[in-house]
Amino acid sequence: MDTSVVIGNWPDRPPEEALHTAAIADRLRFGELWIGETDTWDAFALASAIGLATDRIEMTVGPLSVTVRDPMMIAMGAASVAALTRRRIGVALGTSSPRVAERWHGRSPEGSATALEESARAVRGLLAGKRVDLDGEVVRTHGFRLRLAPPGGPLSVAALGDGAVRTAARHADRMVADMVSPPVAAGLRAKLDEAAGEAGRRAPRLVARLPAAVDPTPESYAQLMWSIVPYLGLAEYAETFGGVGLGDAVEMARAGAEPKELLTALPFDVAARVGLVGAAGEVRARLREYADAGVDEVAVVPATGGDPGGERTLTAIRELVR
């Protein structure tokens, strides 16, 4: 099973720590870095800075919201980073939460599943250097072709719901599932294989994006617990969280409970139920569980509370999988 590193967007840490984590991942010879986008860095700008500051690590930018960025913007951004850094650059697509799409960007989340399907179809062609003409229900693009060389990396789709799984099966090289337990990962593996068979394609690789802390400190636990709170009210995470004993917290979130109330409702070991948290031996056993569930790659989101840059966790995981 492969491992890669995700730049965490930790609100309790300085944004510049992203460059520290990237440098650690590059030095430890992880093969790939995932660079998402929320409320700090523009993802393409950060990827360019990382590429110029590291030696070899390849990057995937995203998941990028298909309700915020259109296919041309995504393809041109990836090609720009690849040209500037001389690295292979991949792209990951996803759908945003209502907070990001509707409140921050003023975009309607309606039709996001259709937008994901249509964007994946268009972006795949554009990343290959092709001209794409698409008149979809939500996404439209005509006449654009990259002038820069294709970025060369894989196309990934973030998916938990059945519609997104079908989109990944039809168009993606990889499907990314965030904060899933091994049983949920196994269910997604089966759905992905079935959908790929129906589409007449080889099934994409399954990537589990997991919070991680080896030999965690109290600061690590606090950081990880807070990171889970915003996801409790999102419908697509209900199965994952309900399956690991968080049903009451999910109901509280849906009823409008405040973040501090939700935090107090979470068990101390919540991140260990949907990630890689504990002593090295516990994390090794957990990695085996994910491999047995059909996960091809674990994308590690290292906690940096009590572990600047995630160095302790990333060093330990690199040794565990060597």
Secondary structure, 3 states (H helix, E strand, C coil): CEEEEECCCCCCCCCCHHHHHHHHHHHCCCCEEEECCCCCCCHHHHHHHHHHHCCCCEEEEEEEECCCCCHHHHHHHHHHHHHHHCCCEEEEEECCCHHHHHHHCCCCCCCHHHHHHHHHHHHHHHHCCCCCCEECCCCEECCCCCCCCCCEEEEEEECCCHHHHHHHHHHCCEEEEECCCHHHHHHHHHHHHHHHHHHCCCCCEEEEEEEEEECCCHHHHHHHHHHHHHHCCCHHHHHHHHHCCCHHHHHHHHCCCCHHHHHHHCCCCHHHHCCEEECHHHHHHHHHHHHHCCCCEEEEEECCCCCHHHHHHHHHHHHHCC
